[in-house]
Amino acid sequence: MTVPQLLGDVVISWETAQRQALELEHSVLKEMKRLLVHGTLHLLGFEHETTDEAAGAMREEEEKYLKGSER
């Protein structure tokens, strides 16, 4: 059995999630999902602060994973 490699931790600030949810006019649950996906993509090596191309690639990945979670 292969043991998965630890990539790191995703820490989400509840206060930040609440504030951003209000700013974006959606639920805190939706914002928590978005932040979890965003943090996980960072652990997998995605960046959005280096180039516009990198930001676009990260946004596409976020949307791909969030698409099925809207309920």
N, C-alpha and C positions, 0 to 999 in steps of 0.2 A: 504494500500500500504506500502510495506517495503522499507525503504530508505537504499540504499547501504552504507556500511561502507567505509569511506575514508581510503585507505591503505597507501597513501603517494604520493610523487611526483617522476617523472622520469625527470631528467635534462640531456640533451645531449649537450656536447660541440661541436659546429660546427667545430672548429679547430681540435679537436681530431678526429672527424668523417672523416674529409678530410685527415688527416695524416694517419689514419689507413686504409682508403680505398686505398690510394696510396701504402702503405706497403703490403696490401693483394691483390693488383691488381684487385680491383673491383670498382664499382661505389659508389659514396657518398650516393646515395639513398639506395643501398643494405646495406651499413654500418649503415646508420641511422635506417633502419628496424631492423638490428641485435642488435644494441644498445638499441632500444626501447624494444624489446622482452627480452633482457638480464636484463635490469632494472626492467621490470615488474615482471620477475621471482624472482628477489631479493625481491620485495615487497610482493610476495606470499610465501616467506620463503626459497627459494632455495639459496644455497651457493655453492661456488666452491673452496674456499680457506681452507676448513677444512680437507677434505680427498679426496683421488683420487676417491673414490666411489661417493662422493657428486659432484665432478667436472663432472664425467661421467653422472650422473643423470641430472645435469643441462644442459649439452651439448645435451643430448637426447631430453630434453624438447625444447630447443632452435631450434633444427633442425626440430622437429615436427611442430612447429608454423611457421617457416620460409619456410618450404617445399612448401606450397601453395602460397607464396607471390612472387615467382620468375616469373617475367613477363617482 
